[in-house]
Amino acid sequence: MIAFVLQLAAGRMGPSPVPNTTDSDPFSMLADSGGPLFMLALLVPVAVLVFWVGSRRVSKERGTSALRPRGRVFFDQPRKRSERWRATVKRLEARDPSTTATAKPGPVRLQGVLVNASENLGGVPGRECVWRNRAGASAASAVGAEMVFLQDDAGSVSIEDLENAYVIAASEKHSFHHENVSLYLGDRIEVLGHFTPEAPTGAEGHPSERVYGTLTLVDGLDMRLLERPKPEPKPDDAAPPSSDTAQP
């Protein structure tokens, strides 16, 4: 834009008269030019201001883009689950959820806390994001950890295929134009999927840390947020020392 302004001013000015070097007025050159230099002096700062504002906007958007899911949002193609899986979910919801230590092979319903992940999308230490998608988008635009671990009082299980999961949680304002749905470490969730038991691994002295198997997507994988810990309040500033001092 600055180059365009310079070309425009040059075209309007034509040949410039040689300025009178003996003239003590520093603005005499603008007066002699008949107006084009004055327009140039006015438009150049405007162009610089527009460039600066645009650069700040781009930098701000780029700073939050790492946590923004990719892909197009197809609001006219809502997320769908097969009739077979929906019937399975209805059957599982009709009875109490299993525990990680007693879950049987096949479709199960578990409840617990997300305690660990193979990787994360960043966030507050101990509360990192492990799955995120744009509100209303299909699974094609979701991003998530390759594996997360769910823990209850009886033990733990690993969960795979997160990016294809059907997640139900409240939306969050991510930026001016985007709302996301996310899952974080520390969230208490309910998960319905296909369970494959394995020989328990982990410290025997801590039963809740023993991993009993893996949940994967076969007919479906549903994850529902049950409870999210409230953000910890920031510690208050240290109280100023008392003005009263002990007298000897």
C-alpha positions as CSV (number, residue, x, y, z in Angstrom):
1,M,0.0,0.0,0.0
2,I,2.9,2.4,0.8
3,A,4.3,1.7,-2.7
4,F,0.9,2.4,-4.3
5,V,0.7,5.8,-2.5
6,L,4.3,6.7,-3.6
7,Q,3.4,5.9,-7.3
8,L,0.2,7.8,-7.0
9,A,1.9,10.9,-5.6
10,A,4.7,10.6,-8.2
11,G,2.2,10.5,-11.1
12,R,0.3,13.5,-9.8
13,M,3.4,15.6,-9.1
14,G,5.2,15.3,-12.4
15,P,8.6,17.0,-12.6
16,S,9.4,18.7,-9.3
17,P,10.9,22.2,-9.3
18,V,14.3,22.6,-7.7
19,P,13.6,23.7,-4.1
20,N,15.0,27.1,-3.0
21,T,17.8,26.1,-0.6
22,T,18.0,29.7,0.6
23,D,14.5,29.6,1.9
24,S,14.5,29.2,5.7
25,D,10.9,27.8,5.8
26,P,11.2,24.0,6.0
27,F,7.6,23.6,4.6
28,S,8.2,25.6,1.5
29,M,8.7,22.5,-0.6
30,L,5.2,21.3,0.2
31,A,3.8,24.7,-0.8
32,D,5.8,24.8,-4.0
33,S,4.6,21.3,-5.1
34,G,1.1,22.5,-5.3
35,G,-0.4,19.8,-3.0
36,P,0.8,16.3,-4.0
37,L,3.6,16.2,-1.4
38,F,1.1,17.3,1.2
39,M,-1.2,14.4,0.2
40,L,1.8,12.0,0.3
41,A,2.8,13.2,3.8
42,L,-0.8,12.6,4.9
43,L,-1.4,9.1,3.3
44,V,1.9,7.5,4.3
45,P,1.2,7.6,8.1
46,V,-2.3,6.2,7.4
47,A,-0.8,3.3,5.4
48,V,1.7,2.6,8.1
49,L,-1.1,2.5,10.7
50,V,-3.2,0.1,8.6
51,F,-0.2,-2.2,8.2
52,W,0.6,-2.1,11.9
53,V,-3.0,-2.9,12.9
54,G,-3.2,-5.8,10.4
55,S,0.1,-7.2,11.6
56,R,-1.1,-7.3,15.2
57,R,-4.3,-9.0,14.2
58,V,-2.5,-11.7,12.3
59,S,0.0,-12.2,15.1
60,K,-2.9,-12.6,17.6
61,E,-4.7,-15.2,15.4
62,R,-1.5,-17.1,14.8
63,G,-0.8,-17.3,18.6
64,T,-4.1,-19.2,19.2
65,S,-4.0,-21.3,16.0
66,A,-2.1,-24.1,17.6
67,L,-5.1,-25.0,19.7
68,R,-7.6,-24.5,17.0
69,P,-8.9,-27.7,15.3
70,R,-8.3,-27.9,11.5
71,G,-10.7,-28.8,8.8
72,R,-14.0,-27.5,7.5
73,V,-17.1,-27.4,9.7
74,F,-20.1,-29.1,8.1
75,F,-23.1,-27.8,10.1
76,D,-25.4,-29.3,7.5
77,Q,-24.0,-32.8,8.2
78,P,-24.5,-33.5,11.9
79,R,-22.6,-36.1,13.7
80,K,-24.2,-39.5,13.3
81,R,-24.1,-42.8,15.1
82,S,-25.2,-46.1,13.7
83,E,-28.5,-47.5,14.8
84,R,-26.7,-50.6,16.1
85,W,-24.5,-48.5,18.4
86,R,-27.3,-46.3,19.6
87,A,-29.2,-49.5,20.6
88,T,-26.0,-50.7,22.4
89,V,-25.7,-47.4,24.3
90,K,-29.4,-47.5,25.4
91,R,-28.8,-51.1,26.7
92,L,-25.7,-50.1,28.6
93,E,-27.4,-47.0,30.1
94,A,-30.1,-49.2,31.5
95,R,-27.7,-50.8,34.0
96,D,-25.0,-49.5,36.3
97,P,-21.6,-48.7,34.9
98,S,-18.9,-51.3,35.2
99,T,-15.6,-50.8,37.0
100,T,-12.3,-51.0,35.3
101,A,-11.3,-54.1,37.2
102,T,-14.6,-56.0,36.5
103,A,-15.3,-54.9,32.9
104,K,-16.0,-57.8,30.5
105,P,-14.8,-58.0,26.9
106,G,-17.1,-56.2,24.5
107,P,-19.2,-53.0,24.9
108,V,-18.9,-51.5,28.3
109,R,-19.8,-48.3,30.1
110,L,-17.2,-46.8,32.5
111,Q,-16.9,-43.7,34.6
112,G,-13.8,-42.2,35.9
113,V,-11.2,-39.3,35.7
114,L,-8.8,-38.6,32.9
115,V,-5.4,-38.9,34.6
116,N,-2.8,-39.1,31.9
117,A,-2.2,-39.0,28.1
118,S,0.4,-39.9,25.6
119,E,0.5,-36.3,24.5
120,N,-1.6,-33.2,24.9
121,L,-2.6,-29.9,23.3
122,G,-1.2,-27.7,26.0
123,G,-2.8,-25.9,28.9
124,V,-2.4,-25.5,32.7
125,P,0.0,-28.1,34.1
126,G,-2.1,-31.1,35.3
127,R,-5.2,-29.8,33.4
128,E,-3.8,-30.1,29.8
129,C,-6.3,-30.5,26.9
130,V,-6.3,-34.0,25.4
131,W,-9.2,-33.6,22.9
132,R,-10.7,-30.7,21.0
133,N,-13.0,-30.0,18.2
134,R,-15.0,-27.1,16.8
135,A,-18.5,-26.9,18.2
136,G,-20.9,-28.7,15.8
137,A,-18.1,-30.0,13.6
138,S,-17.7,-33.6,12.4
139,A,-15.0,-35.9,13.7
140,A,-12.8,-35.1,10.7
141,S,-11.7,-31.8,12.3
142,A,-11.0,-33.2,15.8
143,V,-7.6,-33.3,17.3
144,G,-6.6,-35.4,20.3
145,A,-4.0,-37.5,22.1
146,E,-3.3,-40.9,20.6
147,M,-4.1,-42.5,24.0
148,V,-5.5,-41.3,27.3
149,F,-6.0,-43.1,30.6
150,L,-9.2,-43.3,32.6
151,Q,-9.0,-44.1,36.3
152,D,-11.6,-45.1,38.9
153,D,-11.3,-46.5,42.4
154,A,-10.7,-50.0,41.1
155,G,-8.0,-49.4,38.4
156,S,-7.3,-47.8,35.1
157,V,-7.9,-48.4,31.4
158,S,-6.4,-46.8,28.3
159,I,-8.6,-45.2,25.6
160,E,-7.6,-45.1,22.0
161,D,-9.3,-43.7,18.8
162,L,-10.0,-40.4,20.5
163,E,-10.1,-38.4,17.3
164,N,-13.2,-40.4,16.2
165,A,-15.0,-40.3,19.5
166,Y,-18.5,-38.8,19.9
167,V,-17.9,-36.3,22.7
168,I,-20.6,-34.5,24.6
169,A,-19.4,-31.5,26.6
170,A,-20.2,-27.8,27.0
171,S,-18.7,-25.5,24.4
172,E,-16.1,-23.0,25.2
173,K,-15.3,-19.6,23.6
174,H,-11.9,-20.0,22.0
175,S,-11.7,-16.8,20.0
176,F,-14.0,-14.2,18.5
177,H,-15.2,-16.4,15.7
178,H,-14.7,-19.9,17.2
179,E,-16.2,-22.1,19.9
180,N,-14.7,-25.4,20.8
181,V,-15.6,-28.6,22.7
182,S,-12.7,-29.9,24.8
183,L,-11.7,-32.6,27.2
184,Y,-8.9,-32.0,29.8
185,L,-6.9,-34.0,32.3
186,G,-8.8,-34.0,35.6
187,D,-12.2,-34.2,33.9
188,R,-14.6,-36.8,35.2
189,I,-16.2,-38.5,32.2
190,E,-18.4,-41.4,31.2
191,V,-17.1,-43.5,28.3
192,L,-18.9,-46.2,26.3
193,G,-16.8,-48.3,23.9
194,H,-15.4,-51.7,23.1
195,F,-13.3,-53.1,25.9
196,T,-10.4,-55.5,25.4
197,P,-9.1,-56.8,28.7
198,E,-5.4,-57.4,29.3
199,A,-3.2,-58.7,32.0
200,P,-3.2,-56.0,34.8
201,T,0.0,-54.0,34.8
202,G,1.2,-51.4,37.3
203,A,2.1,-51.1,41.0
204,E,0.2,-53.7,43.0
205,G,0.3,-51.4,46.0
206,H,-1.8,-48.8,44.2
207,P,-4.8,-50.7,42.7
208,S,-6.2,-47.6,41.0
209,E,-3.0,-47.3,38.9
210,R,-3.2,-50.8,37.5
211,V,-4.2,-50.9,33.9
212,Y,-6.7,-53.6,33.1
213,G,-7.3,-53.2,29.3
214,T,-8.1,-50.8,26.4
215,L,-11.2,-49.1,25.2
216,T,-11.4,-48.7,21.4
217,L,-13.9,-47.8,18.7
218,V,-15.6,-50.8,17.1
219,D,-19.2,-49.8,16.6
220,G,-18.8,-46.5,18.4
221,L,-17.0,-44.6,21.1
222,D,-19.0,-42.1,23.3
223,M,-17.4,-39.8,25.8
224,R,-19.5,-37.5,28.1
225,L,-18.3,-34.9,30.4
226,L,-19.8,-35.5,33.9
227,E,-17.8,-33.0,36.0
228,R,-15.0,-30.5,35.5
229,P,-13.0,-29.2,38.4
230,K,-13.3,-25.5,39.0
231,P,-10.1,-23.5,38.3
232,E,-8.0,-23.1,41.3
233,P,-8.1,-19.5,42.7
234,K,-5.0,-17.5,42.3
235,P,-3.1,-17.2,45.6
236,D,-3.7,-13.9,47.3
237,D,-0.9,-11.5,47.5
238,A,1.2,-11.8,50.6
239,A,-0.3,-9.7,53.4
240,P,1.8,-6.5,54.1
241,P,3.8,-6.7,57.3
242,S,2.1,-5.2,60.3
243,S,3.1,-1.7,61.3
244,D,3.1,-2.7,64.9
245,T,6.5,-3.7,66.1
246,A,7.4,-5.4,69.4
247,Q,8.8,-3.1,72.0
248,P,11.9,-4.2,73.9
